[in-house]
Amino acid sequence: MFPRLGAWLAVASLYVFPVNAQSWESVLETVRRRFPSVRQLSTRDLATWLAVDPKTAERPKPVLLDTRSAEEYGVSHLPGARHADTVEAVRALGFRQSDPVVVYCSVGYRSSALAEKLSAAGWTNVWNLEGSIFAWANEGRLVHRAGKPADEVHPYDAKWGALLKPEHHPGARVPKS
């Protein structure tokens, strides 16, 4: 319960302190300032990393961890991502603390908070996906729902959903006839 409370308080603080949720620049700066020890990985760099053939790669593919709520994860997630929103949930997945890990959420705040906690708990190769799933989807990169390509991403709420392109909001796509 307490780890979830900490994540909730971190997100709630963004509502209390002035942050222009309409500006990616301000959100990314807030995340960098609040979590200076967390390594940020660009969506482009993650896409390049994931595209490398594992047989010829110089480093193993990262474990992708979606730190959003189960409801958000259920709408869509990065291909191959696993849901884990606490250090205990990450431990339960059973991978080594030396394995490369990339965490993400909606815009990067909750995932940076978990990245910081994982590093403190002994994980040595942790990155936050800068801009997280909103930036990933906005750039036209693939998201999945139940193992199949999806168009929708959970917008978190109206304030933060403003950073997600409208075509990715649930219900925004009209089914083809």
Long-range contacts (C-beta under 8 A, 24 or more apart in sequence): 3-85, 3-86, 3-87, 3-88, 3-117, 4-85, 4-86, 6-113, 7-67, 7-85, 7-110, 7-113, 7-114, 10-34, 10-109, 10-110, 10-113, 11-109, 11-110, 14-109, 15-159, 21-159, 21-160, 21-162, 21-163, 22-162, 22-163, 24-131, 24-135, 24-163, 27-107, 27-108, 27-109, 27-163, 28-108, 28-130, 28-131, 30-109, 31-107, 31-108, 31-109, 31-112, 31-128, 31-130, 34-109, 34-112, 35-112, 35-113, 35-115, 35-116, 35-128, 37-116, 37-119, 38-112, 38-115, 38-116, 38-119, 38-126, 38-127, 38-128, 39-115, 39-126, 39-127, 39-128, 40-108, 40-112, 40-127, 40-128, 40-130, 41-102, 41-127, 41-128, 41-129, 41-130, 42-130, 42-131, 43-129, 43-130, 43-131, 43-135, 43-136, 43-139, 43-141, 46-102, 46-129, 46-136, 47-141, 59-100, 60-99, 60-100, 61-100, 62-99, 62-100, 62-101, 62-102, 62-125, 62-127, 63-93, 63-95, 63-99, 63-100, 63-101, 63-102, 64-102, 64-104, 65-90, 65-101, 65-102, 65-103, 65-104, 65-111, 65-114, 66-103, 66-104, 66-105, 66-133, 67-103, 67-104, 67-105, 67-110, 67-111, 67-114, 68-105, 68-106, 68-110, 68-133, 68-154, 68-156, 71-154, 72-106, 72-154, 72-156, 74-145, 74-154, 75-145, 75-150, 75-152, 75-153, 75-154, 75-170, 76-133, 76-137, 76-143, 76-144, 76-145, 76-150, 76-152, 76-153, 76-154, 77-133, 77-143, 77-144, 77-145, 78-104, 78-133, 78-136, 78-142, 78-143, 78-144, 79-142, 79-143, 79-144, 85-110, 85-114, 86-114, 87-114, 87-117, 87-118, 87-121, 90-114, 90-118, 90-123, 97-122, 97-123, 97-124, 98-124, 98-125, 99-125, 100-125, 100-127, 101-125, 101-126, 101-127, 102-126, 102-127, 102-128, 102-129, 103-127, 103-128, 103-129, 104-128, 104-129, 104-132, 104-133, 104-136, 105-132, 105-133, 106-132, 106-133, 106-134, 106-154, 106-155, 106-156, 106-160, 106-163, 106-164, 107-131, 107-132, 107-134, 107-135, 107-160, 107-163, 108-132, 134-160, 134-163, 134-164, 137-164, 137-165, 137-168, 138-163, 138-164, 138-165, 138-168
